[in-house]
Amino acid sequence: MPNEYIKLPVESGSNSGTVQVFTSNATSGGAATETLPVIGLLTTDIIISVTQKTNGSANLPFLAWSGQINNNINGHWIDDPGIGAILLVAIKR
């Protein structure tokens, strides 16, 4: 799936920049925490929100994120989300 993003200008003094939204690659299943590629995510980006766009095959809700690094983020579920869960990551850059 191609990475989707929306780029919106933010103009407010020292808070200027852009807001962008990226999609992660789908989960592969097998663990409650998965490292997901988010192409374009930078370690220096300010994460505004991370939400679940698509449920995995286990149909579990997304709980939290951690471990932001270039092009990756960790997603946490209560149990193995199964195959196919996709996250939306909104950032300010």
N, C-alpha and C positions, 0 to 999 in steps of 0.2 A: 504494500500500500504506500503510495507517495506521501511524504510529509506535508501536512496542511499547515498553513499559518496565516494569520491576519496581522497586519502591521498598522498600528494606529499611532499618530504623533501625540506626545504628551508635552505640553508647553507650560511650565510653571516654575520659572526661576531655576533654582538648582535641581529641581525635580524633572527637568526636561529629558526627553528620550523617546523611546517607542515601546508600546505594548505589543507583544507578539504571542501567538498561541500555536503550539506545536503538538502533533500527535506522536505517541510512542509506537514502537513496533508492538506486535501482539505477544502476549505471554505464551510460553511454551508448555506451562504446567509442570507440576512435580514438587512445588514448594510454596509455602505461604508468603515468602518474600522472593521477589525476582528482580534482577537488574535488567532494566529495559532500555534499549537504545532510543534516544530522542535526538535525532539528527538536527544539529543546529544549536542545541542547548550548550551554554558556556558555564564554566565554574563561576564566573563573575556576574552572571545574570541574577536578578532579584526575582525569586519565584513569588507570584501573586497567588496562584492557586493550582492545585492538581486535582482533577476529577476523573471519574471513570466514564469514558465515552461509550464503550461496549463491554458488556459482561462477558466473562469467560464461560467455558462450557459447564462449570460448576455453579454458575449463576450466583456468585457471592459478592457482597458489597465491598468496595474499596475502603480501606481504613486510613492509611497514611502513606507518606513518602519520606525518604531520607537519602543521604549519600549523593548529593548532586555533584557530578563531575562533567567534564566536557563530553557531550553526546550520550550521557547515561543518567538514569535516576533509578533508585530502588523503590519498588511498589510493595506495599504490605497489605495482605488480606488476612482474615481470621483463619483461613485454611487455604489449601491449594486452589487457586481460582480456575484451574483447568486451562485449556488451550483457548486463545483468542481474545483475552481481555486487553483493551486498549485504553490508554490514559491521554487526557488533554492536559498540557502543561502551559499555563499562562505566565509570561515573564515580563519584566520591565528591563529594558537595555538602554 
